Amino acid sequence: MRHQVSGYQLNRNKDQRIALRRTLIKQLFENNRIQTTSAKAKAIRGDAEKLITLAKNSAKGSDLDKVNARRLAASSLADAGTVKKLFDDVAPRFENRNGGYTRMIKLGPRAGDSADMVVLELVEE
């Protein structure tokens, strides 16, 4: 039984699921918007918002806090360029915002398999 097991399984094993989440979050931070299925967008939305909050809150901390925050982000993203962009470009845009950094816009069903498609984008202020 799967009682109280969090997260979306996405018909993948654990390693594939982690790789998919890393790739989608990386693309979201690099391009500011991605077009994907509704289930995948819901699976990464919370992780992306937590990373933005981590980067935003680390700006107010000491140098040690900043290094630790970058290491935490790097452990979940596994890409130094994306971590740098997250802390230097993405997080400062949201310093006056308390949450809700992403927006999902429904596009309708995909032609091939009728999967619900959405655009997941970072909110512009």
C-alpha positions, 0 to 999 in steps of 0.5 A: 500500500502507498499510504502517505507516500509523497511525490508523483511516480510518473511511471518511472523508477527512482533514478529516472524520476530524479533525472527527469526532475533535475532536467525539467527544473534546470530547463525551467531556470534556464528558459524561464518557461517550459511546456510539459505535461500537467503531471510532470509540471505538478511534480517539479513545481514544489521543488522549483519553488523551494529552490528559489526560496532557498536562494532568496533567503540565503542572500540575507545570511552570512557567507557560510549560509550562502555557501551552504545554500549553494551546496544544497541547491547543487546537490539537487540540481547537479549543474554548476551553471544552473545553480549560479543562474538561480542565485544570481539571476532568478532569486533576486527577481523575487526578493519582495515576493513571499511565494508563488514564483511559478504559474501553470497555464493550461494548453489542452490535450496533446494530439498524440495521446491526449495528455494534458499539456501546460506551460510552467513559467516563472512569474514576472513582476 
